[in-house]
Amino acid sequence: METIFNEESIQKLQKIAEKHNVSLKTVEQLALTLLRSGGGMAQFNISELGGGGQWMKGGMTMVGDMFNNQLKARVDHLCSELSQIILNGEIKIVSPKLDVDSKAEKTKNTNVYWWGDIGKPNATGNQNDMAYAVFNDQKRLAIFQNGEVSIYDTKDHVIGGVGQQQGGNKSITFTSQKGNVRLEDLEKIVGDAEDKKENNLVSLQTNGGLGKSSGPAPSERESDVTTEDIFSKIEKLGQLKDKGFISEDEFAAKKKELLSRI
């Protein structure tokens, strides 16, 4: 089933296409990849933009013609403008009419939310400058803050909502069947703003493994990594690839890196 934008969204995208002198198809492709990341990242392969490339909010812009600064600026301006209207909730997609029982036949409207395609959340909300979405069936917690989307593994916690902050403690806490759980105590599996800026790809933090972190030298850390840990991380990488958080190439590169440690 082909994904299309609703009429109001198409009008907005058309104006952006005309403003930047590119085709509507190019803008639609960029908008779709930005929607999947919550507006924070775009990975694309569009001939009008020089082929393959990547853009990250607050980070670097990469295009096939790496010395074409004019093209880089064009991509940056396009993605920045699209990211802003996506974060403002101005872009929606619809699923076309389905061929079902004529009595029930209708067009189904579906919003694309900042957390991507994890599933239907059990709870959503906002607190100060943070938005959250809870997916207890998938054991996931999505956080949107400072223009970045982070995904956490909630393991055996059944998250109910944001907990009360105690005194001057600025730590974000959530309620679960076990009491309050701090956000920093959950394992982050997607999202690290500093790693995105420096490495220009999605940072994966699995048990302190793949993201940038302080600590012992790599040789010391790798000696503590078991074969079971490595296969567990590869499995998580595969899940992230299936959900569209990382590309096929990024998955293959990280998998090769991990297997080389065995």
PLY file of the C-alpha trace (Angstrom):
ply
format ascii 1.0
element vertex 262
property float x
property float y
property float z
element edge 261
property int vertex1
property int vertex2
end_header
0.00 0.00 0.00
1.49 3.30 -1.06
1.79 5.98 1.60
0.53 9.43 0.63
0.23 12.79 2.34
-3.08 14.47 3.05
-4.09 17.44 0.92
-3.06 20.12 3.41
0.37 18.54 3.85
0.90 18.31 0.09
0.20 22.04 -0.22
2.84 22.80 2.41
5.35 20.49 0.75
4.65 22.01 -2.66
5.46 25.49 -1.33
8.74 24.21 0.09
9.58 22.52 -3.22
8.97 25.76 -5.12
10.95 27.78 -2.59
14.03 25.55 -2.92
13.57 24.86 -6.66
13.26 21.08 -6.34
10.50 18.66 -7.33
7.58 17.79 -5.06
8.66 14.13 -5.23
12.06 15.04 -3.75
10.44 16.95 -0.89
7.99 14.10 -0.22
10.84 11.58 -0.03
12.75 13.76 2.43
9.61 14.34 4.49
8.94 10.60 4.79
12.44 9.75 5.99
12.31 12.67 8.44
8.94 11.49 9.76
10.41 8.07 10.55
13.06 9.70 12.75
10.74 12.20 14.43
12.25 15.06 12.43
15.80 14.57 13.68
17.49 12.67 10.87
17.16 11.99 7.13
18.92 9.28 5.14
18.14 9.46 1.46
19.10 8.45 -2.06
17.59 11.10 -4.33
19.08 11.85 -7.75
18.03 15.51 -7.59
20.13 15.87 -4.41
23.20 14.13 -5.79
22.28 10.56 -4.85
22.90 9.16 -1.39
23.22 11.46 1.59
22.42 12.07 5.23
21.27 15.00 7.32
21.10 15.34 11.10
19.53 18.10 13.14
22.36 20.04 14.74
24.95 17.80 13.07
26.72 17.37 9.77
25.18 17.18 6.30
26.61 14.59 3.91
25.98 14.34 0.16
27.43 12.15 -2.58
29.43 15.05 -4.01
31.29 15.80 -0.78
32.96 18.97 -2.11
29.72 20.53 -3.36
29.07 23.03 -0.57
26.16 24.57 -2.45
24.38 21.20 -2.56
25.11 20.62 1.14
23.57 23.99 1.99
20.53 23.19 -0.14
19.98 19.87 1.61
20.49 21.47 5.02
17.96 24.24 4.34
15.43 21.77 2.93
15.71 19.32 5.81
15.77 22.03 8.47
12.54 23.54 7.16
10.86 20.14 6.82
12.03 19.09 10.28
10.47 22.18 11.84
7.02 21.66 10.34
7.15 17.97 11.23
7.97 18.80 14.85
5.08 21.28 14.79
2.75 18.46 13.74
1.92 20.10 10.40
2.62 17.04 8.21
0.26 14.04 8.13
-0.04 10.97 5.92
-3.08 8.90 5.00
-3.52 5.31 3.94
-5.42 5.08 0.62
-8.88 3.55 0.38
-8.95 -0.20 0.96
-10.94 -2.64 -1.21
-13.06 -4.23 1.50
-16.77 -4.72 2.16
-18.50 -1.82 0.38
-20.46 -0.93 3.51
-17.26 -0.50 5.50
-15.20 0.94 2.64
-13.62 4.27 3.62
-10.36 6.17 3.69
-8.41 5.59 6.87
-6.46 8.61 8.14
-3.31 7.80 10.08
-1.03 10.29 11.81
2.71 9.72 11.70
4.08 10.47 15.13
7.53 11.44 16.31
8.27 7.99 17.76
8.13 6.37 14.30
6.71 2.87 13.81
7.33 1.28 17.22
3.63 0.60 17.61
0.60 1.96 19.45
1.64 3.56 22.76
-0.02 2.63 26.04
0.48 6.18 27.29
1.81 9.51 26.04
2.41 12.84 27.71
4.57 15.89 28.19
6.55 17.34 31.07
8.36 20.65 30.73
10.40 20.37 27.49
10.07 16.58 27.20
7.51 14.38 25.45
7.25 10.65 26.13
5.47 7.61 24.70
5.21 4.26 26.54
5.08 0.94 24.67
4.70 -1.74 27.34
3.96 -4.52 24.83
7.25 -3.82 23.07
9.08 -3.01 26.36
10.06 0.37 25.00
9.97 3.99 26.20
10.42 6.78 23.64
11.60 10.24 24.71
11.60 13.39 22.57
13.72 16.19 24.02
15.87 18.97 22.55
15.00 17.88 19.02
16.25 14.32 19.61
14.38 11.00 19.84
15.76 8.40 22.28
14.43 4.86 22.74
14.87 2.96 26.02
14.46 -0.73 26.90
12.07 -0.94 29.88
12.79 -4.67 30.42
10.37 -6.00 33.10
8.98 -2.58 34.07
5.37 -1.80 33.17
5.50 1.97 32.83
2.44 3.96 33.83
3.54 7.57 33.44
5.85 10.27 34.75
6.58 10.06 38.47
6.83 12.86 41.01
10.16 14.68 41.21
11.56 14.88 44.71
12.90 18.24 45.93
15.70 19.61 43.77
16.24 16.31 41.96
16.09 17.01 38.22
16.19 13.33 37.27
13.23 12.19 35.15
11.37 9.34 36.82
8.53 7.10 35.66
6.11 4.98 37.65
6.04 1.21 37.25
4.66 -1.80 39.09
7.96 -1.79 41.01
7.72 1.85 42.06
9.59 4.79 40.55
12.27 4.11 37.95
14.77 6.76 36.85
15.27 7.35 33.15
19.06 7.09 33.48
18.66 3.61 34.99
17.03 2.32 31.80
19.14 1.05 28.91
19.20 3.49 25.99
19.17 1.60 22.69
18.77 4.53 20.26
19.72 8.19 20.51
22.75 10.13 21.68
23.01 13.74 20.54
26.78 14.02 21.00
27.48 10.81 19.10
25.20 11.97 16.29
27.10 15.22 15.95
30.52 13.61 15.98
29.91 10.38 14.06
27.02 11.50 11.82
25.04 8.33 12.33
22.62 6.94 14.87
24.40 6.15 18.12
23.56 2.82 19.68
24.17 2.36 23.38
23.76 -1.30 24.27
25.19 -2.16 27.68
27.85 0.53 27.26
28.99 -1.04 24.01
28.56 0.90 20.78
28.16 4.54 21.73
30.89 6.96 22.79
31.60 6.60 26.49
34.29 7.39 29.00
36.21 4.56 30.60
38.99 2.10 29.85
40.74 1.92 26.50
38.95 -0.11 23.78
41.31 -3.07 24.18
40.45 -3.30 27.89
36.69 -3.02 27.29
36.63 -5.56 24.46
38.37 -8.16 26.60
35.36 -8.08 28.95
32.82 -8.58 26.14
31.60 -12.19 25.85
30.42 -13.91 22.68
26.91 -13.92 24.15
27.06 -10.14 24.62
28.13 -9.64 21.01
25.32 -11.77 19.57
22.84 -10.01 21.84
23.98 -6.64 20.47
23.77 -7.88 16.89
20.20 -9.02 17.57
19.31 -5.56 18.91
20.92 -3.95 15.88
18.74 -6.13 13.66
15.63 -4.95 15.49
16.66 -1.32 15.05
17.28 -1.91 11.34
13.84 -3.53 10.94
12.22 -0.50 12.57
14.07 1.89 10.27
16.27 3.50 12.92
19.47 2.49 11.13
20.22 1.70 7.49
21.25 -1.63 5.98
24.80 -0.32 5.51
25.06 0.87 9.13
23.80 -2.50 10.35
26.33 -4.39 8.21
29.21 -2.17 9.36
28.36 -2.52 13.07
27.77 -6.26 12.72
31.19 -6.69 11.06
32.82 -4.62 13.81
31.22 -6.72 16.56
32.02 -10.07 14.94
35.66 -9.04 14.62
35.88 -9.04 18.43
35.13 -12.77 18.73
0 1
1 2
2 3
3 4
4 5
5 6
6 7
7 8
8 9
9 10
10 11
11 12
12 13
13 14
14 15
15 16
16 17
17 18
18 19
19 20
20 21
21 22
22 23
23 24
24 25
25 26
26 27
27 28
28 29
29 30
30 31
31 32
32 33
33 34
34 35
35 36
36 37
37 38
38 39
39 40
40 41
41 42
42 43
43 44
44 45
45 46
46 47
47 48
48 49
49 50
50 51
51 52
52 53
53 54
54 55
55 56
56 57
57 58
58 59
59 60
60 61
61 62
62 63
63 64
64 65
65 66
66 67
67 68
68 69
69 70
70 71
71 72
72 73
73 74
74 75
75 76
76 77
77 78
78 79
79 80
80 81
81 82
82 83
83 84
84 85
85 86
86 87
87 88
88 89
89 90
90 91
91 92
92 93
93 94
94 95
95 96
96 97
97 98
98 99
99 100
100 101
101 102
102 103
103 104
104 105
105 106
106 107
107 108
108 109
109 110
110 111
111 112
112 113
113 114
114 115
115 116
116 117
117 118
118 119
119 120
120 121
121 122
122 123
123 124
124 125
125 126
126 127
127 128
128 129
129 130
130 131
131 132
132 133
133 134
134 135
135 136
136 137
137 138
138 139
139 140
140 141
141 142
142 143
143 144
144 145
145 146
146 147
147 148
148 149
149 150
150 151
151 152
152 153
153 154
154 155
155 156
156 157
157 158
158 159
159 160
160 161
161 162
162 163
163 164
164 165
165 166
166 167
167 168
168 169
169 170
170 171
171 172
172 173
173 174
174 175
175 176
176 177
177 178
178 179
179 180
180 181
181 182
182 183
183 184
184 185
185 186
186 187
187 188
188 189
189 190
190 191
191 192
192 193
193 194
194 195
195 196
196 197
197 198
198 199
199 200
200 201
201 202
202 203
203 204
204 205
205 206
206 207
207 208
208 209
209 210
210 211
211 212
212 213
213 214
214 215
215 216
216 217
217 218
218 219
219 220
220 221
221 222
222 223
223 224
224 225
225 226
226 227
227 228
228 229
229 230
230 231
231 232
232 233
233 234
234 235
235 236
236 237
237 238
238 239
239 240
240 241
241 242
242 243
243 244
244 245
245 246
246 247
247 248
248 249
249 250
250 251
251 252
252 253
253 254
254 255
255 256
256 257
257 258
258 259
259 260
260 261
